Amino acid sequence: MDFKEYISLGKVKKVQPDISQAKGLLQTAEEDFIILSSTTITAKNASFYFKNIYAVLRSGLEAFLSLHGFKSYSHEAILQYAFEK
């Protein structure tokens, strides 16, 4: 499915670009990444680590969408937007 289909399905909304929101998302993602990058991955924390690194990546991509005037309600749409750009 291409990104335009997510818009037509209502899983993505066209909004005003929001630089402030994008900066906030990137700042949080960076702070979380710094903490995660200092963590040693073990069998006990691997699931925790993976979930949180995914959240960092998603926040960065949401910031990218915000800069371009989109609000996504779908993880798949976020990844599709990044893929198409």
Phi and psi restraints in degrees (range 20) as a CNS / XPLOR table:
assign (resid 1 and name C) (resid 2 and name N)
       (resid 2 and name CA) (resid 2 and name C) 1.0 -89.1 20.0 2
assign (resid 2 and name N) (resid 2 and name CA)
       (resid 2 and name C) (resid 3 and name N) 1.0 168.5 20.0 2
assign (resid 2 and name C) (resid 3 and name N)
       (resid 3 and name CA) (resid 3 and name C) 1.0 -60.0 20.0 2
assign (resid 3 and name N) (resid 3 and name CA)
       (resid 3 and name C) (resid 4 and name N) 1.0 -37.8 20.0 2
assign (resid 3 and name C) (resid 4 and name N)
       (resid 4 and name CA) (resid 4 and name C) 1.0 -60.9 20.0 2
assign (resid 4 and name N) (resid 4 and name CA)
       (resid 4 and name C) (resid 5 and name N) 1.0 -31.4 20.0 2
assign (resid 4 and name C) (resid 5 and name N)
       (resid 5 and name CA) (resid 5 and name C) 1.0 -67.3 20.0 2
assign (resid 5 and name N) (resid 5 and name CA)
       (resid 5 and name C) (resid 6 and name N) 1.0 -35.7 20.0 2
assign (resid 5 and name C) (resid 6 and name N)
       (resid 6 and name CA) (resid 6 and name C) 1.0 -63.0 20.0 2
assign (resid 6 and name N) (resid 6 and name CA)
       (resid 6 and name C) (resid 7 and name N) 1.0 -36.0 20.0 2
assign (resid 6 and name C) (resid 7 and name N)
       (resid 7 and name CA) (resid 7 and name C) 1.0 -65.8 20.0 2
assign (resid 7 and name N) (resid 7 and name CA)
       (resid 7 and name C) (resid 8 and name N) 1.0 -47.4 20.0 2
assign (resid 7 and name C) (resid 8 and name N)
       (resid 8 and name CA) (resid 8 and name C) 1.0 -65.3 20.0 2
assign (resid 8 and name N) (resid 8 and name CA)
       (resid 8 and name C) (resid 9 and name N) 1.0 -26.7 20.0 2
assign (resid 8 and name C) (resid 9 and name N)
       (resid 9 and name CA) (resid 9 and name C) 1.0 -84.9 20.0 2
assign (resid 9 and name N) (resid 9 and name CA)
       (resid 9 and name C) (resid 10 and name N) 1.0 -5.0 20.0 2
assign (resid 9 and name C) (resid 10 and name N)
       (resid 10 and name CA) (resid 10 and name C) 1.0 81.8 20.0 2
assign (resid 10 and name N) (resid 10 and name CA)
       (resid 10 and name C) (resid 11 and name N) 1.0 11.9 20.0 2
assign (resid 10 and name C) (resid 11 and name N)
       (resid 11 and name CA) (resid 11 and name C) 1.0 -85.6 20.0 2
assign (resid 11 and name N) (resid 11 and name CA)
       (resid 11 and name C) (resid 12 and name N) 1.0 -9.8 20.0 2
assign (resid 11 and name C) (resid 12 and name N)
       (resid 12 and name CA) (resid 12 and name C) 1.0 -138.5 20.0 2
assign (resid 12 and name N) (resid 12 and name CA)
       (resid 12 and name C) (resid 13 and name N) 1.0 137.1 20.0 2
assign (resid 12 and name C) (resid 13 and name N)
       (resid 13 and name CA) (resid 13 and name C) 1.0 -114.9 20.0 2
assign (resid 13 and name N) (resid 13 and name CA)
       (resid 13 and name C) (resid 14 and name N) 1.0 143.7 20.0 2
assign (resid 13 and name C) (resid 14 and name N)
       (resid 14 and name CA) (resid 14 and name C) 1.0 -84.1 20.0 2
assign (resid 14 and name N) (resid 14 and name CA)
       (resid 14 and name C) (resid 15 and name N) 1.0 125.8 20.0 2
assign (resid 14 and name C) (resid 15 and name N)
       (resid 15 and name CA) (resid 15 and name C) 1.0 -133.8 20.0 2
assign (resid 15 and name N) (resid 15 and name CA)
       (resid 15 and name C) (resid 16 and name N) 1.0 175.9 20.0 2
assign (resid 15 and name C) (resid 16 and name N)
       (resid 16 and name CA) (resid 16 and name C) 1.0 -69.6 20.0 2
assign (resid 16 and name N) (resid 16 and name CA)
       (resid 16 and name C) (resid 17 and name N) 1.0 137.8 20.0 2
assign (resid 16 and name C) (resid 17 and name N)
       (resid 17 and name CA) (resid 17 and name C) 1.0 -56.0 20.0 2
assign (resid 17 and name N) (resid 17 and name CA)
       (resid 17 and name C) (resid 18 and name N) 1.0 137.9 20.0 2
assign (resid 17 and name C) (resid 18 and name N)
       (resid 18 and name CA) (resid 18 and name C) 1.0 -127.1 20.0 2
assign (resid 18 and name N) (resid 18 and name CA)
       (resid 18 and name C) (resid 19 and name N) 1.0 92.9 20.0 2
assign (resid 18 and name C) (resid 19 and name N)
       (resid 19 and name CA) (resid 19 and name C) 1.0 -64.5 20.0 2
assign (resid 19 and name N) (resid 19 and name CA)
       (resid 19 and name C) (resid 20 and name N) 1.0 -39.2 20.0 2
assign (resid 19 and name C) (resid 20 and name N)
       (resid 20 and name CA) (resid 20 and name C) 1.0 -61.9 20.0 2
assign (resid 20 and name N) (resid 20 and name CA)
       (resid 20 and name C) (resid 21 and name N) 1.0 -45.5 20.0 2
assign (resid 20 and name C) (resid 21 and name N)
       (resid 21 and name CA) (resid 21 and name C) 1.0 -63.7 20.0 2
assign (resid 21 and name N) (resid 21 and name CA)
       (resid 21 and name C) (resid 22 and name N) 1.0 -42.5 20.0 2
assign (resid 21 and name C) (resid 22 and name N)
       (resid 22 and name CA) (resid 22 and name C) 1.0 -61.3 20.0 2
assign (resid 22 and name N) (resid 22 and name CA)
       (resid 22 and name C) (resid 23 and name N) 1.0 -43.2 20.0 2
assign (resid 22 and name C) (resid 23 and name N)
       (resid 23 and name CA) (resid 23 and name C) 1.0 -62.3 20.0 2
assign (resid 23 and name N) (resid 23 and name CA)
       (resid 23 and name C) (resid 24 and name N) 1.0 -42.1 20.0 2
assign (resid 23 and name C) (resid 24 and name N)
       (resid 24 and name CA) (resid 24 and name C) 1.0 -63.4 20.0 2
assign (resid 24 and name N) (resid 24 and name CA)
       (resid 24 and name C) (resid 25 and name N) 1.0 -43.9 20.0 2
assign (resid 24 and name C) (resid 25 and name N)
       (resid 25 and name CA) (resid 25 and name C) 1.0 -62.7 20.0 2
assign (resid 25 and name N) (resid 25 and name CA)
       (resid 25 and name C) (resid 26 and name N) 1.0 -42.9 20.0 2
assign (resid 25 and name C) (resid 26 and name N)
       (resid 26 and name CA) (resid 26 and name C) 1.0 -66.9 20.0 2
assign (resid 26 and name N) (resid 26 and name CA)
       (resid 26 and name C) (resid 27 and name N) 1.0 -38.7 20.0 2
assign (resid 26 and name C) (resid 27 and name N)
       (resid 27 and name CA) (resid 27 and name C) 1.0 -63.6 20.0 2
assign (resid 27 and name N) (resid 27 and name CA)
       (resid 27 and name C) (resid 28 and name N) 1.0 -45.4 20.0 2
assign (resid 27 and name C) (resid 28 and name N)
       (resid 28 and name CA) (resid 28 and name C) 1.0 -63.5 20.0 2
assign (resid 28 and name N) (resid 28 and name CA)
       (resid 28 and name C) (resid 29 and name N) 1.0 -43.5 20.0 2
assign (resid 28 and name C) (resid 29 and name N)
       (resid 29 and name CA) (resid 29 and name C) 1.0 -60.9 20.0 2
assign (resid 29 and name N) (resid 29 and name CA)
       (resid 29 and name C) (resid 30 and name N) 1.0 -42.4 20.0 2
assign (resid 29 and name C) (resid 30 and name N)
       (resid 30 and name CA) (resid 30 and name C) 1.0 -65.3 20.0 2
assign (resid 30 and name N) (resid 30 and name CA)
       (resid 30 and name C) (resid 31 and name N) 1.0 -44.1 20.0 2
assign (resid 30 and name C) (resid 31 and name N)
       (resid 31 and name CA) (resid 31 and name C) 1.0 -61.5 20.0 2
assign (resid 31 and name N) (resid 31 and name CA)
       (resid 31 and name C) (resid 32 and name N) 1.0 -44.6 20.0 2
assign (resid 31 and name C) (resid 32 and name N)
       (resid 32 and name CA) (resid 32 and name C) 1.0 -65.5 20.0 2
assign (resid 32 and name N) (resid 32 and name CA)
       (resid 32 and name C) (resid 33 and name N) 1.0 -38.7 20.0 2
assign (resid 32 and name C) (resid 33 and name N)
       (resid 33 and name CA) (resid 33 and name C) 1.0 -63.9 20.0 2
assign (resid 33 and name N) (resid 33 and name CA)
       (resid 33 and name C) (resid 34 and name N) 1.0 -40.3 20.0 2
assign (resid 33 and name C) (resid 34 and name N)
       (resid 34 and name CA) (resid 34 and name C) 1.0 -59.8 20.0 2
assign (resid 34 and name N) (resid 34 and name CA)
       (resid 34 and name C) (resid 35 and name N) 1.0 -44.3 20.0 2
assign (resid 34 and name C) (resid 35 and name N)
       (resid 35 and name CA) (resid 35 and name C) 1.0 -64.2 20.0 2
assign (resid 35 and name N) (resid 35 and name CA)
       (resid 35 and name C) (resid 36 and name N) 1.0 -46.8 20.0 2
assign (resid 35 and name C) (resid 36 and name N)
       (resid 36 and name CA) (resid 36 and name C) 1.0 -65.1 20.0 2
assign (resid 36 and name N) (resid 36 and name CA)
       (resid 36 and name C) (resid 37 and name N) 1.0 -35.8 20.0 2
assign (resid 36 and name C) (resid 37 and name N)
       (resid 37 and name CA) (resid 37 and name C) 1.0 -70.3 20.0 2
assign (resid 37 and name N) (resid 37 and name CA)
       (resid 37 and name C) (resid 38 and name N) 1.0 -16.3 20.0 2
assign (resid 37 and name C) (resid 38 and name N)
       (resid 38 and name CA) (resid 38 and name C) 1.0 -94.5 20.0 2
assign (resid 38 and name N) (resid 38 and name CA)
       (resid 38 and name C) (resid 39 and name N) 1.0 3.8 20.0 2
assign (resid 38 and name C) (resid 39 and name N)
       (resid 39 and name CA) (resid 39 and name C) 1.0 -96.7 20.0 2
assign (resid 39 and name N) (resid 39 and name CA)
       (resid 39 and name C) (resid 40 and name N) 1.0 133.7 20.0 2
assign (resid 39 and name C) (resid 40 and name N)
       (resid 40 and name CA) (resid 40 and name C) 1.0 -83.2 20.0 2
assign (resid 40 and name N) (resid 40 and name CA)
       (resid 40 and name C) (resid 41 and name N) 1.0 130.0 20.0 2
assign (resid 40 and name C) (resid 41 and name N)
       (resid 41 and name CA) (resid 41 and name C) 1.0 -81.1 20.0 2
assign (resid 41 and name N) (resid 41 and name CA)
       (resid 41 and name C) (resid 42 and name N) 1.0 129.2 20.0 2
assign (resid 41 and name C) (resid 42 and name N)
       (resid 42 and name CA) (resid 42 and name C) 1.0 -127.7 20.0 2
assign (resid 42 and name N) (resid 42 and name CA)
       (resid 42 and name C) (resid 43 and name N) 1.0 173.2 20.0 2
assign (resid 42 and name C) (resid 43 and name N)
       (resid 43 and name CA) (resid 43 and name C) 1.0 -62.3 20.0 2
assign (resid 43 and name N) (resid 43 and name CA)
       (resid 43 and name C) (resid 44 and name N) 1.0 -32.6 20.0 2
assign (resid 43 and name C) (resid 44 and name N)
       (resid 44 and name CA) (resid 44 and name C) 1.0 -75.6 20.0 2
assign (resid 44 and name N) (resid 44 and name CA)
       (resid 44 and name C) (resid 45 and name N) 1.0 -31.0 20.0 2
assign (resid 44 and name C) (resid 45 and name N)
       (resid 45 and name CA) (resid 45 and name C) 1.0 -110.8 20.0 2
assign (resid 45 and name N) (resid 45 and name CA)
       (resid 45 and name C) (resid 46 and name N) 1.0 5.7 20.0 2
assign (resid 45 and name C) (resid 46 and name N)
       (resid 46 and name CA) (resid 46 and name C) 1.0 -59.8 20.0 2
assign (resid 46 and name N) (resid 46 and name CA)
       (resid 46 and name C) (resid 47 and name N) 1.0 -43.2 20.0 2
assign (resid 46 and name C) (resid 47 and name N)
       (resid 47 and name CA) (resid 47 and name C) 1.0 -64.5 20.0 2
assign (resid 47 and name N) (resid 47 and name CA)
       (resid 47 and name C) (resid 48 and name N) 1.0 -44.6 20.0 2
assign (resid 47 and name C) (resid 48 and name N)
       (resid 48 and name CA) (resid 48 and name C) 1.0 -58.9 20.0 2
assign (resid 48 and name N) (resid 48 and name CA)
       (resid 48 and name C) (resid 49 and name N) 1.0 -47.1 20.0 2
assign (resid 48 and name C) (resid 49 and name N)
       (resid 49 and name CA) (resid 49 and name C) 1.0 -61.3 20.0 2
assign (resid 49 and name N) (resid 49 and name CA)
       (resid 49 and name C) (resid 50 and name N) 1.0 -47.4 20.0 2
assign (resid 49 and name C) (resid 50 and name N)
       (resid 50 and name CA) (resid 50 and name C) 1.0 -61.0 20.0 2
assign (resid 50 and name N) (resid 50 and name CA)
       (resid 50 and name C) (resid 51 and name N) 1.0 -46.2 20.0 2
assign (resid 50 and name C) (resid 51 and name N)
       (resid 51 and name CA) (resid 51 and name C) 1.0 -59.5 20.0 2
assign (resid 51 and name N) (resid 51 and name CA)
       (resid 51 and name C) (resid 52 and name N) 1.0 -40.9 20.0 2
assign (resid 51 and name C) (resid 52 and name N)
       (resid 52 and name CA) (resid 52 and name C) 1.0 -76.8 20.0 2
assign (resid 52 and name N) (resid 52 and name CA)
       (resid 52 and name C) (resid 53 and name N) 1.0 -34.5 20.0 2
assign (resid 52 and name C) (resid 53 and name N)
       (resid 53 and name CA) (resid 53 and name C) 1.0 -69.7 20.0 2
assign (resid 53 and name N) (resid 53 and name CA)
       (resid 53 and name C) (resid 54 and name N) 1.0 -34.3 20.0 2
assign (resid 53 and name C) (resid 54 and name N)
       (resid 54 and name CA) (resid 54 and name C) 1.0 -62.4 20.0 2
assign (resid 54 and name N) (resid 54 and name CA)
       (resid 54 and name C) (resid 55 and name N) 1.0 -42.1 20.0 2
assign (resid 54 and name C) (resid 55 and name N)
       (resid 55 and name CA) (resid 55 and name C) 1.0 -62.4 20.0 2
assign (resid 55 and name N) (resid 55 and name CA)
       (resid 55 and name C) (resid 56 and name N) 1.0 -38.0 20.0 2
assign (resid 55 and name C) (resid 56 and name N)
       (resid 56 and name CA) (resid 56 and name C) 1.0 -63.4 20.0 2
assign (resid 56 and name N) (resid 56 and name CA)
       (resid 56 and name C) (resid 57 and name N) 1.0 -47.7 20.0 2
assign (resid 56 and name C) (resid 57 and name N)
       (resid 57 and name CA) (resid 57 and name C) 1.0 -62.8 20.0 2
assign (resid 57 and name N) (resid 57 and name CA)
       (resid 57 and name C) (resid 58 and name N) 1.0 -42.4 20.0 2
assign (resid 57 and name C) (resid 58 and name N)
       (resid 58 and name CA) (resid 58 and name C) 1.0 -63.2 20.0 2
assign (resid 58 and name N) (resid 58 and name CA)
       (resid 58 and name C) (resid 59 and name N) 1.0 -41.1 20.0 2
assign (resid 58 and name C) (resid 59 and name N)
       (resid 59 and name CA) (resid 59 and name C) 1.0 -62.5 20.0 2
assign (resid 59 and name N) (resid 59 and name CA)
       (resid 59 and name C) (resid 60 and name N) 1.0 -41.3 20.0 2
assign (resid 59 and name C) (resid 60 and name N)
       (resid 60 and name CA) (resid 60 and name C) 1.0 -62.4 20.0 2
assign (resid 60 and name N) (resid 60 and name CA)
       (resid 60 and name C) (resid 61 and name N) 1.0 -42.0 20.0 2
assign (resid 60 and name C) (resid 61 and name N)
       (resid 61 and name CA) (resid 61 and name C) 1.0 -70.4 20.0 2
assign (resid 61 and name N) (resid 61 and name CA)
       (resid 61 and name C) (resid 62 and name N) 1.0 -35.2 20.0 2
assign (resid 61 and name C) (resid 62 and name N)
       (resid 62 and name CA) (resid 62 and name C) 1.0 -63.8 20.0 2
assign (resid 62 and name N) (resid 62 and name CA)
       (resid 62 and name C) (resid 63 and name N) 1.0 -35.8 20.0 2
assign (resid 62 and name C) (resid 63 and name N)
       (resid 63 and name CA) (resid 63 and name C) 1.0 -62.7 20.0 2
assign (resid 63 and name N) (resid 63 and name CA)
       (resid 63 and name C) (resid 64 and name N) 1.0 -42.5 20.0 2
assign (resid 63 and name C) (resid 64 and name N)
       (resid 64 and name CA) (resid 64 and name C) 1.0 -60.2 20.0 2
assign (resid 64 and name N) (resid 64 and name CA)
       (resid 64 and name C) (resid 65 and name N) 1.0 -45.5 20.0 2
assign (resid 64 and name C) (resid 65 and name N)
       (resid 65 and name CA) (resid 65 and name C) 1.0 -62.9 20.0 2
assign (resid 65 and name N) (resid 65 and name CA)
       (resid 65 and name C) (resid 66 and name N) 1.0 -42.2 20.0 2
assign (resid 65 and name C) (resid 66 and name N)
       (resid 66 and name CA) (resid 66 and name C) 1.0 -60.3 20.0 2
assign (resid 66 and name N) (resid 66 and name CA)
       (resid 66 and name C) (resid 67 and name N) 1.0 -40.9 20.0 2
assign (resid 66 and name C) (resid 67 and name N)
       (resid 67 and name CA) (resid 67 and name C) 1.0 -62.8 20.0 2
assign (resid 67 and name N) (resid 67 and name CA)
       (resid 67 and name C) (resid 68 and name N) 1.0 -30.3 20.0 2
assign (resid 67 and name C) (resid 68 and name N)
       (resid 68 and name CA) (resid 68 and name C) 1.0 -97.4 20.0 2
assign (resid 68 and name N) (resid 68 and name CA)
       (resid 68 and name C) (resid 69 and name N) 1.0 6.6 20.0 2
assign (resid 68 and name C) (resid 69 and name N)
       (resid 69 and name CA) (resid 69 and name C) 1.0 82.9 20.0 2
assign (resid 69 and name N) (resid 69 and name CA)
       (resid 69 and name C) (resid 70 and name N) 1.0 37.0 20.0 2
assign (resid 69 and name C) (resid 70 and name N)
       (resid 70 and name CA) (resid 70 and name C) 1.0 -130.7 20.0 2
assign (resid 70 and name N) (resid 70 and name CA)
       (resid 70 and name C) (resid 71 and name N) 1.0 148.6 20.0 2
assign (resid 70 and name C) (resid 71 and name N)
       (resid 71 and name CA) (resid 71 and name C) 1.0 -125.4 20.0 2
assign (resid 71 and name N) (resid 71 and name CA)
       (resid 71 and name C) (resid 72 and name N) 1.0 119.5 20.0 2
assign (resid 71 and name C) (resid 72 and name N)
       (resid 72 and name CA) (resid 72 and name C) 1.0 -102.8 20.0 2
assign (resid 72 and name N) (resid 72 and name CA)
       (resid 72 and name C) (resid 73 and name N) 1.0 143.1 20.0 2
assign (resid 72 and name C) (resid 73 and name N)
       (resid 73 and name CA) (resid 73 and name C) 1.0 -115.9 20.0 2
assign (resid 73 and name N) (resid 73 and name CA)
       (resid 73 and name C) (resid 74 and name N) 1.0 20.8 20.0 2
assign (resid 73 and name C) (resid 74 and name N)
       (resid 74 and name CA) (resid 74 and name C) 1.0 -143.7 20.0 2
assign (resid 74 and name N) (resid 74 and name CA)
       (resid 74 and name C) (resid 75 and name N) 1.0 127.5 20.0 2
assign (resid 74 and name C) (resid 75 and name N)
       (resid 75 and name CA) (resid 75 and name C) 1.0 -62.2 20.0 2
assign (resid 75 and name N) (resid 75 and name CA)
       (resid 75 and name C) (resid 76 and name N) 1.0 -39.8 20.0 2
assign (resid 75 and name C) (resid 76 and name N)
       (resid 76 and name CA) (resid 76 and name C) 1.0 -63.4 20.0 2
assign (resid 76 and name N) (resid 76 and name CA)
       (resid 76 and name C) (resid 77 and name N) 1.0 -38.9 20.0 2
assign (resid 76 and name C) (resid 77 and name N)
       (resid 77 and name CA) (resid 77 and name C) 1.0 -64.6 20.0 2
assign (resid 77 and name N) (resid 77 and name CA)
       (resid 77 and name C) (resid 78 and name N) 1.0 -38.9 20.0 2
assign (resid 77 and name C) (resid 78 and name N)
       (resid 78 and name CA) (resid 78 and name C) 1.0 -60.2 20.0 2
assign (resid 78 and name N) (resid 78 and name CA)
       (resid 78 and name C) (resid 79 and name N) 1.0 -47.0 20.0 2
assign (resid 78 and name C) (resid 79 and name N)
       (resid 79 and name CA) (resid 79 and name C) 1.0 -67.0 20.0 2
assign (resid 79 and name N) (resid 79 and name CA)
       (resid 79 and name C) (resid 80 and name N) 1.0 -37.5 20.0 2
assign (resid 79 and name C) (resid 80 and name N)
       (resid 80 and name CA) (resid 80 and name C) 1.0 -64.6 20.0 2
assign (resid 80 and name N) (resid 80 and name CA)
       (resid 80 and name C) (resid 81 and name N) 1.0 -40.8 20.0 2
assign (resid 80 and name C) (resid 81 and name N)
       (resid 81 and name CA) (resid 81 and name C) 1.0 -60.5 20.0 2
assign (resid 81 and name N) (resid 81 and name CA)
       (resid 81 and name C) (resid 82 and name N) 1.0 -46.2 20.0 2
assign (resid 81 and name C) (resid 82 and name N)
       (resid 82 and name CA) (resid 82 and name C) 1.0 -62.4 20.0 2
assign (resid 82 and name N) (resid 82 and name CA)
       (resid 82 and name C) (resid 83 and name N) 1.0 -42.0 20.0 2
assign (resid 82 and name C) (resid 83 and name N)
       (resid 83 and name CA) (resid 83 and name C) 1.0 -61.3 20.0 2
assign (resid 83 and name N) (resid 83 and name CA)
       (resid 83 and name C) (resid 84 and name N) 1.0 -42.7 20.0 2
assign (resid 83 and name C) (resid 84 and name N)
       (resid 84 and name CA) (resid 84 and name C) 1.0 -73.7 20.0 2
assign (resid 84 and name N) (resid 84 and name CA)
       (resid 84 and name C) (resid 85 and name N) 1.0 -24.8 20.0 2
